[in-house]
């Protein structure tokens, strides 16, 4: 994450200001400096708050981050532009403070947030809402807030936790940063899998045992022996059944031969009887053949008779048509001479029709006038009804106006009462605020007194711990001094023992040895471990620091209490009751204010309604006068029209009746005229057609006569050939269609049957002798076969059941074996992951220890560079569970003595903490994969370093931009301004703090 700009509004000491950080992207290392309290660390709080909605450390609350001089209704807001690689984003977060609305209600503070992509990610959808923005920021940066404050921003004093925290707290902190809790979930899942696999194995073993008990076998071999015995019984049954089936088949074959002989003899008898019956009926067949021959001759004569009758009918028809045509021609000639169809008669009818149409037109004009008069009368009636309705509406509006006037008077009284009650609100609010302040001061004083008493108790405990630590340290130091003195005396005695008189001393070179030291007879005092002495000294120093810090806090608390003055006796319960009562009264006033607003709105609406009613009443009165005037005019017009129509001497109904009769008469005359003209035209056309058809009909009559004579000659010749004397003999010889078909079918069936019986007898040959009977042997064989088959079914069923049980046992055994193998595998993995393996270390702890070793190795390299090779960090491996995360510092100045981190001085603690923070960021970046540490901000801590150490720390930070784009150092130390040319100066102004950028001594106000 690389920040580009920060826009602050009423945030911390800043009123409205934008900090541009882009000039420092290429500078590598830059300094943020200014006076104490000017707002240097606030810039880091602003970045954290914009991204996560939380500040850093003790400044994490929204109340502390807000500008105290901000107007009550002004929002607190921060907008941060940052980039991730080539993607650029903008996150904005703001708080709308509490304020009193116009209605007197308190509007709660409202927090808003938004996140949008400015470039590089077109598919990114903007996010809104405080929680969603914080969650999306964590996803983009791959860092929660806790990791952000230890990897990108190192807040003042807080990044020392990883160095100075106890082993248990350091372990929890690392678990949270690296998210190794998922490995604990893996351990738990493996334990659950182990229990599941064990349960599956027990279940499979139980199923196998139950199956063996169910079949009555001890194991699979026993069941296989039973199955082999059943197979032998099945084979024996199958052999017996095969023999019985062969014997039965032999008996059945003999029985079939005898039955077949009997069947053939019976068929021979049937065919001979049928041929005898056919021979007996030969006379009837001859008579049927003779009848069919006579029927064929009669059929030929009947065809000639039918043709003759057709010719007679055709001749009569044609003669009749000729006579009708001649009569029709005569009738049409006479019809044309009718006087009613003459041209003069037709013209007279047309004249009468035209006269009737003239009378109808005059009557229709009178009818139209009557209809117009009726329409005007209806309109007059409608307007009279409308005028009455308008009058009724006018009376209703006048009544509503009176009701509105009464309601307005009542609302004026209610509004006056509400206003009188609300006028007391300022005094009541002032009283409630005074009571609340007294309550808050009492609570704060009680809290400070409780805190002072707690500090005093802690001070006493710290003094006791300091005394104990001092005694332990002094005892170890005295023992250490005595042990060193004894060691020197022992070394001197050993050297004296090696001296020879006359030979030079290897130490001083003298040849005389007047008083050589003798070895002490008492036993040497045990030497003190250097680590124990260093730990005792560090514990004493730590106890002194804690005691001194508690003393300072006690003095500050006492000074604060003295500044408050003497405590006045306060009944906090009574005060709380008064505050609650005052707040309830204010709430009641706020409700009355709402009621007042509602009454005012109601009054305004009623006044508007009354005014609208007044205007409407005036308009309705004008409209009613206009309507009544127009109604009078129309009534006069109706009277005049009625006088004119009455002068015609007919009523409207009489005119209508006369007009309907005249219309019917005209229609009848027109229809009669059309009919007469049509009749004349039709008669003329028919007469001409009849006259033209007479010659053709005469020729058709002559042709029909010739055809009839030819048909009569053909009939006479056919009857003579068939031997029929007359027509009656012909009809007697002719058969019906059904009888003819029956006789033919009977003769054909008789011929087919005779041929079939003779062919069957020829095929069967002579009669055969019958064989012996085997019915008794067959019954016995069938009984034996059924019994053998029942035994075979029983044996096969038993064998199939045993085979099914064997397959079930094999499946259960395979399931048990698989469950057992799975149980062993899962148990081995679960034991190793849960610390029951050779290393006795759980998986989550093993991963965490490996990551901690990487952090310590990286931090140790940085600390060694910053301390000029003096200090190295090392994890102190301990067998005791829970102490594997102890951290020690190897000090090269005391022979590589291991010291606790707490024994370092303030400047040394800062360097070691910085090294740990840098190492943590490097390992965390490699561990998480998606994290891009493109910027780093270090807040304070350089003031406790000497000039050389500052130089080495700066050199280490300058090497960081090989991986991070920008490194910001927040400090008020003046020496850093000479060492770091790129600077962001934080200044105070009349309208709040502001910043000024300086790059290589080129200043630019921002």
PEUR-V294397 format. One record per pair of residues at least 12 apart in sequence whose C-alpha atoms are under 8 Angstrom apart, sorted by sequence separation. I is the first residue (numbers start at 0). J is the second residue. D is the distance in whole Angstrom. If there is no record, write none. Layout:
i = [I	I]
j = [J	J]
d = [D	D]
//
This chain:
i = [5	6	43	78	79	96	113	114	500	859	874	875	887	888	920	983	984	993	4	5	78	95	96	113	114	859	873	874	886	887	983	984	4	5	44	77	78	94	95	113	498	858	859	872	873	886	982	983	4	5	44	76	77	94	95	112	113	872	873	981	982	3	4	76	77	94	111	112	113	856	872	873	981	982	3	4	76	93	94	111	112	855	856	871	872	980	981	2	3	75	76	92	93	111	114	855	870	871	980	981	2	74	75	92	93	110	113	496	855	870	871	980	981	74	75	92	112	495	869	870	980	74	75	91	92	495	496	869	870	73	74	90	91	495	852	869	72	73	90	91	492	868	869	72	90	492	12	13	71	72	89	90	491	492	493	12	71	72	88	89	492	11	71	88	89	49	88	89	488	935	942	48	49	50	87	88	489	933	934	937	939	941	942	11	49	86	87	88	146	488	489	932	933	934	935	936	937	938	939	940	942	86	87	145	488	909	932	933	934	935	936	937	938	939	941	45	86	87	909	933	934	935	936	937	938	939	46	85	86	851	934	936	85	86	906	909	10	848	906	848	906	5	92	486	906	907	7	485	905	906	485	5	50	52	5	49	482	49	482	910	49	481	482	483	48	482	482	865	478	479	478	479	862	478	862	11	14	475	862	11	13	858	861	10	11	12	10	11	12	14	859	9	10	11	476	858	859	9	83	475	857	858	861	857	858	858	9	472	475	855	857	858	854	857	858	856	472	855	9	471	472	854	857	9	10	853	854	8	9	10	8	9	10	468	472	854	8	854	7	8	853	7	468	469	6	7	468	5	6	850	5	6	5	465	468	4	5	3	4	2	3	4	52	465	2	3	464	465	2	3	1	2	462	0	1	51	52	461	465	0	1	50	51	866	0	50	865	0	461	462	867	51	461	866	50	51	865	864	865	458	865	458	864	457	458	51	55	455	861	454	47	56	454	455	55	454	56	451	451	450	451	43	447	43	448	447	40	40	444	441	441	438	438	438	0	434	434	435	434	431	431	430	431	428	427	428	427	424	424	421	420	421	421	417	417	417	418	417	414	414	413	414	410	411	410	407	407	406	407	403	403	403	404	403	400	400	399	400	397	396	396	397	396	393	393	393	389	390	389	386	386	386	382	383	383	382	379	379	379	375	376	376	375	372	372	372	369	368	369	366	366	365	366	362	362	362	363	362	359	359	358	359	355	356	356	355	352	352	352	348	349	349	348	345	345	345	340	339	340	340	340	335	335	334	335	331	331	331	332	331	328	328	327	541	328	541	327	328	537	540	325	533	534	537	538	324	325	533	534	537	530	536	529	530	324	325	530	534	324	321	321	320	321	317	317	318	317	314	317	314	313	314	310	314	310	311	310	307	310	307	306	307	304	303	304	307	303	304	303	300	303	300	299	300	300	297	296	301	300	297	297	297	298	297	294	295	293	294	293	294	290	291	291	291	287	287	284	277	277	274	273	274	273	274	104	271	103	270	102	270	103	270	271	102	103	270	102	267	267	102	267	267	263	264	263	264	260	260	261	260	257	257	256	257	257	254	254	253	254	250	250	251	250	247	247	246	247	243	243	244	243	240	240	239	240	236	236	236	237	236	233	233	232	233	230	229	230	229	229	230	229	226	226	226	222	223	222	219	219	214	210	210	211	210	207	207	206	207	204	203	204	207	203	203	204	203	200	203	200	199	200	197	196	197	200	196	196	197	196	193	196	193	192	193	189	193	189	190	189	186	189	186	186	186	186	186	183	182	183	182	181	180	179	179	179	174	173	173	167	170	166	167	169	166	166	167	166	166	165	166	162	163	162	163	177	159	162	177	159	162	177	161	159	162	158	159	161	158	161	158	153	150	149	150	150	151	149	150	149	151	150	153	155	151	152	153	154	155	151	152	153	154	155	156	150	151	152	153	155	141	152	141	142	140	141	140	140	83	43	40	28	28	40	27	39	0	0	1	2	28	0	1	27	0	29	31	35	27	28	29	30	31	32	33	34	27	28	29	30	31	32	33	25	26	27	28	29	30	31	32	24	25	28	30	32	24	23	30	30	39	38	37	30	37	29	30	32	37	28	29	30	31	32	33	34	29	30	31	32	33	34	28	29	30	31	32	33	29	30	31	38	26	37	23	1	1	14	18	22	13	14	16	13	14	12	13	12	13	19	18	17]
j = [17	18	55	90	91	108	125	126	512	871	886	887	899	900	932	995	996	1005	17	18	91	108	109	126	127	872	886	887	899	900	996	997	18	19	58	91	92	108	109	127	512	872	873	886	887	900	996	997	19	20	59	91	92	109	110	127	128	887	888	996	997	19	20	92	93	110	127	128	129	872	888	889	997	998	20	21	93	110	111	128	129	872	873	888	889	997	998	20	21	93	94	110	111	129	132	873	888	889	998	999	21	93	94	111	112	129	132	515	874	889	890	999	1000	94	95	112	132	515	889	890	1000	95	96	112	113	516	517	890	891	95	96	112	113	517	874	891	95	96	113	114	515	891	892	96	114	516	37	38	96	97	114	115	516	517	518	38	97	98	114	115	518	38	98	115	116	77	116	117	516	963	970	77	78	79	116	117	518	962	963	966	968	970	971	41	79	116	117	118	176	518	519	962	963	964	965	966	967	968	969	970	972	117	118	176	519	940	963	964	965	966	967	968	969	970	972	77	118	119	941	965	966	967	968	969	970	971	79	118	119	884	967	969	119	120	940	943	45	883	941	884	942	42	129	523	943	944	45	523	943	944	524	45	90	92	46	90	523	91	524	952	92	524	525	526	92	526	527	910	524	526	526	527	910	527	911	63	66	527	914	64	66	911	914	64	65	66	65	66	67	69	914	65	66	67	532	914	915	66	140	532	914	915	918	915	916	917	69	532	535	915	917	918	915	918	919	918	535	918	73	535	536	918	921	74	75	918	919	74	75	76	75	76	77	535	539	921	76	922	76	77	922	77	538	539	77	78	539	77	78	922	78	79	79	539	542	79	80	79	80	79	80	81	129	542	80	81	542	543	81	82	81	82	542	81	82	132	133	542	546	82	83	132	133	948	83	133	948	84	545	546	951	136	546	951	136	137	951	951	952	546	955	549	955	549	550	144	148	549	955	549	144	154	552	553	154	553	157	553	556	556	557	152	556	154	560	560	154	155	560	569	571	571	574	575	140	574	577	578	578	578	581	581	582	581	581	585	585	585	588	588	588	591	592	591	592	594	595	595	595	598	598	599	598	602	602	602	605	605	606	605	606	608	609	609	609	612	612	613	612	612	615	616	616	616	619	620	619	623	623	623	626	627	626	627	630	630	630	633	634	633	634	637	637	637	640	641	644	644	651	651	654	654	655	654	655	657	658	658	658	661	661	662	661	662	665	665	665	668	669	668	669	672	672	672	675	676	675	675	676	678	679	679	682	682	683	682	683	685	686	686	685	686	686	901	689	902	689	690	899	902	689	897	898	901	902	689	690	898	899	902	896	902	896	897	692	693	898	902	693	693	696	696	697	696	699	700	700	700	703	703	703	704	703	707	706	707	707	707	710	710	710	711	710	710	711	714	713	714	714	714	717	717	717	718	721	721	721	729	729	729	730	732	733	733	732	733	732	733	733	734	732	739	742	743	742	746	746	749	753	753	753	756	756	757	589	756	589	756	589	757	592	759	760	592	593	760	593	759	760	596	763	766	763	766	766	767	767	768	769	769	769	770	770	771	772	772	773	773	774	773	776	777	777	777	780	780	781	780	783	784	784	784	787	787	788	787	788	790	791	791	791	794	794	795	794	794	795	795	797	798	798	798	801	802	801	805	805	805	808	804	804	807	808	808	808	811	811	812	811	811	812	815	812	814	815	815	815	818	818	818	819	818	818	819	822	819	821	822	822	822	825	825	825	826	825	829	828	829	829	829	832	832	833	841	842	843	842	842	843	843	843	843	843	846	847	847	847	851	881	884	881	882	884	882	883	884	884	885	885	886	886	900	900	901	923	908	911	926	909	912	927	912	912	915	912	913	915	913	916	916	916	916	916	917	919	920	919	920	920	932	932	935	937	934	935	936	937	938	935	936	937	938	939	940	935	936	937	938	940	927	938	929	930	929	930	930	931	931	936	938	956	957	969	957	969	931	932	933	934	960	933	934	960	934	965	967	971	964	965	966	967	968	969	970	971	965	966	967	968	969	970	971	964	965	966	967	968	969	970	971	964	965	968	970	972	965	965	975	976	985	985	985	979	986	979	980	982	987	979	980	981	982	983	984	985	981	982	983	984	985	986	981	982	983	984	985	986	983	984	985	992	981	992	981	964	965	990	994	998	990	991	993	991	992	991	992	992	993	1005	1005	1005]
d = [6	6	8	6	6	5	7	5	7	5	5	6	5	6	8	6	6	7	7	5	4	5	7	6	7	5	6	6	7	6	5	8	5	7	8	6	7	7	5	4	8	7	7	7	6	7	6	6	5	8	8	7	6	6	6	6	6	6	6	8	5	6	5	6	6	4	8	5	7	7	5	7	6	6	5	7	4	6	6	6	5	6	8	6	6	8	5	7	5	5	6	7	5	6	6	6	6	5	6	6	8	7	5	6	6	7	6	8	7	6	7	5	8	5	7	4	7	5	8	5	7	5	8	6	7	6	8	6	6	7	6	7	5	7	7	5	7	7	6	7	8	8	6	6	4	5	7	8	7	8	6	7	7	5	7	6	8	6	7	5	5	7	7	6	6	6	4	7	8	7	8	8	7	8	6	5	6	7	5	8	7	7	8	6	7	8	5	7	6	8	7	8	4	6	7	6	6	6	5	7	6	8	5	7	8	6	6	5	5	5	5	5	5	5	7	7	6	6	8	7	6	6	6	6	7	8	7	8	4	8	8	7	6	6	7	8	8	8	7	8	8	8	8	8	5	8	8	6	6	5	8	8	7	7	7	6	7	6	6	7	5	7	6	8	8	5	8	7	8	6	7	5	7	7	6	8	7	7	5	5	7	8	5	6	5	6	5	5	8	7	7	6	5	8	7	5	8	5	8	6	8	5	8	8	8	7	6	7	8	7	8	5	7	5	8	8	5	7	8	7	6	5	8	7	6	8	5	7	5	7	6	7	7	7	7	8	5	6	6	6	7	5	6	6	6	7	5	7	5	7	6	6	5	6	7	6	7	8	5	7	5	7	7	5	6	5	7	6	4	7	5	6	8	7	5	8	7	7	7	6	7	8	5	7	5	6	6	8	7	6	8	7	5	7	6	8	5	7	5	6	7	6	8	7	7	7	7	8	7	7	8	7	7	7	7	6	7	6	6	8	7	7	7	8	8	7	8	8	7	7	8	7	7	7	7	7	7	6	6	6	6	8	7	8	7	7	7	7	7	6	8	7	7	6	7	8	7	6	6	7	8	7	7	8	6	6	7	8	7	6	8	8	7	6	6	6	8	7	8	6	8	7	7	6	6	7	7	7	6	6	6	7	7	8	7	6	6	6	7	8	8	6	7	7	6	7	7	8	6	7	6	7	7	6	8	8	7	6	6	6	8	7	7	8	7	6	6	7	7	7	8	7	7	7	8	8	6	8	7	8	6	7	7	7	7	6	8	7	7	5	8	6	8	7	5	7	7	6	7	7	7	8	7	7	8	6	8	6	7	5	6	8	7	6	7	7	7	8	7	7	5	7	7	7	7	6	6	6	8	5	7	6	7	8	6	6	5	6	7	5	6	6	8	7	8	8	6	6	5	6	7	5	7	6	8	7	6	8	7	6	7	6	7	5	6	8	6	5	7	6	8	7	8	8	6	8	7	7	7	6	8	7	7	8	7	7	5	5	7	7	7	7	8	6	8	7	6	8	6	8	7	8	7	6	8	7	6	7	7	6	6	5	8	7	8	7	6	7	8	7	7	7	6	6	6	7	7	7	7	7	6	6	6	7	7	6	8	7	7	5	6	5	7	6	8	6	8	8	7	7	6	6	6	7	7	8	7	7	8	7	8	8	7	7	6	5	7	6	8	6	8	8	8	6	6	5	6	7	5	6	6	8	7	8	7	8	7	6	5	7	7	6	7	5	7	7	8	6	5	7	8	6	6	8	7	8	7	7	6	5	8	7	6	8	7	7	7	8	6	6	7	7	7	6	7	7	5	5	7	8	8	6	7	6	7	8	7	8	7	6	8	7	5	7	7	8	7	8	8	7	8	7	6	7	7	8	8	5	7	7	8	8	8	6	6	6	7	5	5	5	5	5	6	8	7	6	6	6	7	7	8	6	7	8	6	6	8	7	8	7	7	6	7	7	7	6	6	5	8	8	5	6	6	6	8	7	7	6	6	6	6	6	6	8	6	5	5	5	5	5	5	6	7	7	6	6	6	6	6	5	6	7	8	7	8	5	7	8	7	6	7	6	6	6	6	8	7	6	7	7	6	6	7	6	8	5	5	5	5	5	7	7	5	6	6	6	6	7	8	7	7	7	6	7	7	8	6	7	8	8	5	6	5	7	6	5	6	7	7	7	7]
//
